[in-house]
């Protein structure tokens, strides 16, 4: 199949490379000339494990190409995927669909023959209707079907998620479009991945409902963690105990500093706005968003309490800045309100992240960036684990203690054992577990 992928951001580039690896002919299109030039040089604009090799392999096989001009790729395509950004609009939280609608209008001008135009971007319910209206208004003679195909990729595991998905959701009632989408995703049949066809609006709703539910699970276990600290319970054991119930499941039950990233904060806000537009109250989702925002700000107070209630003149070392490991994504990362709060309380902040420091500098310009975890901890009154990068799990605790001004660790990801930290001589605070005094 011939595919045009509009947008070379996270979703577009990963999806385009994976489709090419399935054997399809894919052209990724982006208006950013510097980004396309970099891709032609083999430079990947985002950090995603394995993506550089996947792109290089398929470029070499001539199944994957990049361009700034969509006219020929769209004219030749069996399917055109729209994978442009839909950020939250400033002020009201609605998804900004200007890039989607602009792409639809430009695509319409180049369509030739029967084509399926697919919204891959996360878009509010009813967006496909408007995309179809724009295309038909721009090109009344277009033989086109607009479908929805939401993505469910986790940053850091996106390639595996694409190739071994829990499900593939396609929103269209048109039989021709179903055949095209079935052919595109046929390589997944070997993995027995469910291909779910549904109505377009239902597919759009599935994406938002899924993310809102996962955000709810995270927020729920975070509140249980707060209660566990007060009553002397261990939230990790609580999470395991409830997660073994297959009606609940173990995933997204890891207590921490709150969710961030490019999806959950943006999509929960957008879902709330969609509901308000239809005069429906989503009180659970509204509470999830409010609790999560408050939690991220509260983490700075947790650090302050570990040092006796004052951070004035103290040096705090922060390990991990990205919203999760195996990505360089700083969007809505919990580290941002945490570090800002620490600075507001009078602390000096040093930080280290394996891949996210360049991206972090625009968000957090007034902190000191270090070359590794130990130089970050040098002279620190407390060390805070914010992102659970694997390399932070095996730090030399004796060496860490020897370089710190005070042996205080605040572990917001529960990557260490309280018993091990006590034995190593640390004052140790984690999330939803008893404190440990060395």
N, C-alpha and C positions, 0 to 999 in steps of 0.2 A: 504494500500500500504506500501511497505518496502522502506525506504529512507535512503541513506547514505549522510551525509552533511560533506563535506571536508572543514574544517576551522571552528574555534569557535570564530572568531572575532565578530564584531558587526552584520554583515549581517548573518553570519552562525548560530550564537547562537540564535538570534531572530527568524530567519526563521525556524530553527530546532525545537525550542520550540513551535512555532505556528503550524507547521505541525503536531507535536505530539498532540497538543490540538485539532486538527481536527479529531484525531482518528487514524492517521498513526503510524506505528512503525518506529522510527527515531533513528539512531546512529550518533552522531556528532564525527568527527575524527579530531585530532590535534596532531602534532608532539611534541608540548610543554608538556612535562610530568608534569611539575609543574601546568600548567593550567588545565590539565585533572584531576590531583589529587585534585585540589581545587574544581573543579566542582563536583567531587564525594563527597566532603565534604559539598556541598551545597553553596559554595562560588562563587559568580558571578564576573567575571573579569572586567565587564564594568558596568557603572551606566545607567540604563534605567528603568523608573518607571514601576513597576509591573512585571518585568522580573524574579526576584528571586522567587516570588510566582508561576509564570507560570511554571518555570523549576521544582520547588519542587513538584508541583501537578502532573506533567507528569512523573517525575522520580518515584514517589510513585505508579503511575498507571502502571509502567513498559512499558510505551510507548516511553520513552526517555532515552538514555544511552550515555556514553562517553568512548572513547578509543583512544589509540595512534596507534593502528594497523588497517589499513583500509582493510586488505585482506578479512576477513569474512563479514563485513558489505557490501562491494562492491559486493562480490560474491552472497550475498543474495538479493541484492537490485533490485527493479523495476526501480528506478531512482537514479542516483548519482549526487548530486549538488556540483559544484565547487564554493566555497565561500571564496577563499583566497584573500589576499591583492594584489592590483595593484597600488602601489604608483608611483608618478612621478619619472622618472629616473633623477638622478642628471645630470645637464649639458644641456639636450636637451628637457626636458618636456614630452617626450613620456611616456606612461604607461609602467611600468616594469612588464612584463608578465612571468618572470622567475618562479614565484610560480605557476602560472596557468599551464604552460607547464610541470613543474616537477610533479604536481598533475596528469595531464593527463597521463603521462608515467607510474606513479605508479598505477593508476586506471586500466590501460590497462592490467596489469599483473595479475589482480584478477577478471576480468570480467567473468561471467558465465551465459549463457542464454541471451535472449534478454534484453538489458538494454538501458535506455535513460540517456546519460551523459549531464548534463545541466550546462551551464555557468551562474551562479548567480552573479559572480563578474562583475563589470563594466569593459568592455574590448573594445578595438578599433574594428572597423568594419573589419571583416575578421579573427578575432581570432578563431571563431568557426571552420573555415576551417582548420586552423593550428592544433587545438586540435584534430580534426578528423584525420588529417594526422598522427599525433604523435601516436594516439591510434592504427590505422590500421598498421602502421609501426612496432609498438611494439608487437601487437597481431593481425596478419593477419586474424585469424579465428574468431575474435570477432563479435558477432551479436549486433551491437551497432548503435545508432543514436545520433548525437550530436545536441542539441538544445540550444537556447538562451532564458533566462528568467530573464531579468533585474529587479532589485529591485528598488522600489520607496519609501523607508522608510525615514521618518524624525526622526532624533534623538530626543528623548524626547516624541515622539508619535508613536513609531515604531510598537508596538503591535496593536494599533487601526488601523494604516495604513495597516498592514498586513491583519487584519481580515475584514476591511471595505475599501478596496482599490477603487480608482477611476477607475482603470482598471488593468487587468493582461495581460501582453504581453508575448506571447510565439512564438519564432521564429523556425519553422520547417515546412517542406513540406511533412514529412513522416506521413502517416495515423496511423501507430502503435504508433508512438511517441505522436501524437495528442490525441489518446485515453488515453495513460498513463497520460499525463499532464492534460487532462480533468478530469480523475478520481481523481488525486491528488487535484485539485482545486474545485472539485464538492461541498464541503461544503460551498463555497462562493456563490453558486447559490441562497441560501436563502436570501442573501443580494443583489441579482441582480447585482453583480459586473460583468462588461463586461469582457469576456475572449476573447482576441483578438489574433487570429493566423495569423502569417505573415511569410515572408521569414526570414531566420536566420540573414542575413546581415541587413535587415530592422529593426529587433528587436534591434540589436546592435546599430544602428544609432539612434533609438528612444530615448534610454537612454541618449546619449550625447546631442541630440537636445533639449530634455526636460530640462536638467540641464543648458544648455547654455541659453535657453530662460528665465528661472527663474532668472539666474544671471543677464541677461540683464534688467529685470524688476527692480531688486534691484538697479542696477547701474543707471538706468534711473531716478528713484525717488530720488536717492541721488544727482544727478546733478540738478534736479528740486528744491531740498531742498536748494542747494547753491544759486540758482537764487532767490528763495523765500526770503532768508535772506536779499539779496541785495535790493529787490524791496518792502519789507514789507508785503509779503504774508505769509500765514500759510500753510506749506506743508501738514499737516495732513488733512486740509480741502480740499486742492487740490487733495490729494490722494483719499479721499472719493468721491469727485466730479467726478473724472475720473473713479474710481473703480465701481461706480454704473452703469456705462455703461457695460452691460453684455458681450460686445465684449472684454473688458479689464479685468474686474474682480477685486476684492478687495485684493486678496492675493499677498504677496510679493511686496507690495507697502508701506512698512514701512521704512522711512528714518533712517539712522544710520551711524555707522562708517565703513561700508563696509562688504561684505560677507567673511566668512571663513569656517572652517570645513573640513571634509574629502572628500567632493564631489565637490562643485562648483569650487574651485581653481584648483584642480587636473584635473577635467573633462574638464574645458574650455581650459586648457593648452593642454591636450591630443587631443581635437577636432581640435585645431589649427594645431597641428603637423600632424594629419591625413590629413587635407586639404592640408598642404604643401607637403606631400608625393604624393598627387594626382595633384599637381600644381593648386590648387584652393585657392583663396584668401577669407578668412572669415574676412573682415575688421570690421564688427560690433563686432564679438566676440573678435577679437584682441583688439579693443578699450575698450571693457568691462573689460578685464583683466588688461589693463594698467591703466584705470581710477580707478579701485578698489584698485590696489596696491598703487597708489599715494594717494588715499583717506585715507587709513589706516595710512600712515605716516603723513598726514596733521592733524590728530586729536590731536597730541601733540602740534602743533602750535595753535590750537583752545584753548587748555587749557592755553597756555602761554599768549595768547591775553586776556583771561578772567582775568589774573592777571597783566595786564599792560605791557606785552611784555617780561617779564623776569621771569625765574624759578630758577635762581641761589640762592641756599640756602633755597628754599621753600620746604614744605612737601605736597605731593599730596596723597590723599586717593583714591584708586581705588576699586569700588564695582563691582564685577563680572569679572572673568577671562576666563571662557570657551567661546567657540564661540557662544553659545546660551544657554538658560536655560534648565534645566531638562536633562543635560548630563554632564559628566566629561571630554568631549573631548576638548583638547587644540590644535588640528591640525589646523594650519593656523588661529588661533584665532586673531581677531583684537587687543586684549589686548597686544599681543606680540610686534608689532611695536610701539603701543602707549606707553607702559611702557619703551621700549628701547629708544624711542625719548625723553620722559620726563627725563630719567637719563642722556642722552647725553646733555640735556639743563641745567644740574646741579641740578635737583630736587632729593629729597629723596622720595622714593615711598613706601607706605604701601598698603596692599591689603587684601581683604576678598572675598572668593567665597564659597558658601555653600557646594559644593562637589568637586571642581576642584583643590584645592590647592596642593595636593600631586603631581598631574600630572603637575601642573604649575611650580613646583620647579626646574624641569630639564630644562625648557625653560627660567625661570626668577629666577635665583638663588640668585641674589643680592638685592632683596627687602625684606621688613618685612611683614610676614604673620600674620594676626590678627584673633581673635577668633569670632568676630562678627562685624556688621556694625559700631557700636558706638565706639568700641575700635579702629577700623580702622580710623574713623573720628577724633579721639582725637588729638588735636594739629595741624590739617591739615589746610593749607592755601586754599586748594580747594578740593572738593570731585567730583570725576568723575564716573558717572554711565556708565559702559561699557556693562554689560550683564543684561537683564531685568528679573532677577529672581523675582518671585511674591512677595517674602518677602521684597524686596526693595521698593515696591510700597506703603507700609503702614508705613514707618518709622515715628517716632515721630519727627516732624520738630523742635519743641522747644528744645527737648533734643539734637538733632543733632547740632543745632546752638550753644547751650551752650558749647559743647565740642570742637568746631572748633576754630582755631586761627582767621580765617576770614570766614564770611558766604558766601562762593562762591561755587556754584554747577554748574558743566558742565554735562548736561544730554544728553548723546549721543544716548539714546533710547527713549527720549520724554515720559517718564513715569509719569512726573509731569505736572501740570498745571502752566503756567507762572503766572497767577493771584494768585494762592495759594502760590507760592514761593515768590512773591512780598509781599503778605500780611504777610508772616512769616518772612520777613526781610532779604531775601537772594538776593544776586546778582546771577542771574540765566541765564545761556546760554544753549540753546538746539539746535536741528538740524532743520533748515528750518523754524524757528519761531522767532518772535521778541524777543529781550532780555528783561529781567525784572530786575529792580533795586529796592531793598527793602529799 
